[in-house]
């Protein structure tokens, strides 16, 4: 899947993985009880990004994240410095 967003400089475009809808014991969670997933897949990287590439699964931190919804897909744009780890 290609992204309609082309990041600049050290920016990374990611998509969150789906939050779990069911617990390990089989209980279904309502939308209000689900946590936002911290695990994301990298969809595009800017020209100055060195440590991650498209297709990597990452964990990010920080509060300076831009959320953008295009064609019913919610993208997050963050700085490479906010990437904490690859999985």
Residue pairs with C-beta under 8 A, 6 or more apart in sequence:
1 43
3 13
3 43
3 44
3 75
4 70
4 71
5 13
5 43
5 44
5 68
5 70
5 75
5 77
6 44
7 13
7 44
7 45
7 46
7 49
7 77
8 46
8 47
9 46
9 47
9 48
10 46
10 48
10 49
10 79
10 80
10 81
11 45
11 46
11 49
11 77
11 78
11 79
11 80
12 42
12 44
12 45
12 46
12 49
12 52
12 58
12 77
12 78
12 79
12 80
12 83
13 42
13 43
13 44
13 45
13 75
13 76
13 77
14 40
14 41
14 42
14 43
14 58
14 60
14 75
14 76
14 78
15 40
15 41
15 43
15 73
15 74
15 75
15 76
16 36
16 37
16 39
16 40
16 74
16 76
17 37
17 39
17 40
17 41
17 57
18 37
19 34
19 35
19 36
19 37
20 29
20 34
21 28
21 29
21 34
22 28
22 29
23 29
38 59
38 60
39 57
39 58
39 59
39 87
40 57
40 58
40 59
40 60
40 76
41 55
41 56
41 57
41 58
42 52
42 53
42 54
42 55
42 56
42 57
42 58
43 54
43 75
44 54
45 52
45 53
45 54
45 80
46 80
48 80
49 80
50 80
51 80
51 83
51 86
52 58
52 80
52 83
52 86
56 86
57 86
57 87
58 83
58 84
58 85
58 86
58 87
59 83
59 84
59 85
59 86
59 87
60 76
60 78
60 82
60 83
60 84
61 82
61 84
62 78
62 79
62 81
62 82
64 78
64 79
64 82
65 76
65 77
65 78
65 82
66 76
66 77
66 78
67 74
67 75
67 76
68 74
68 75
68 76
68 77
69 75
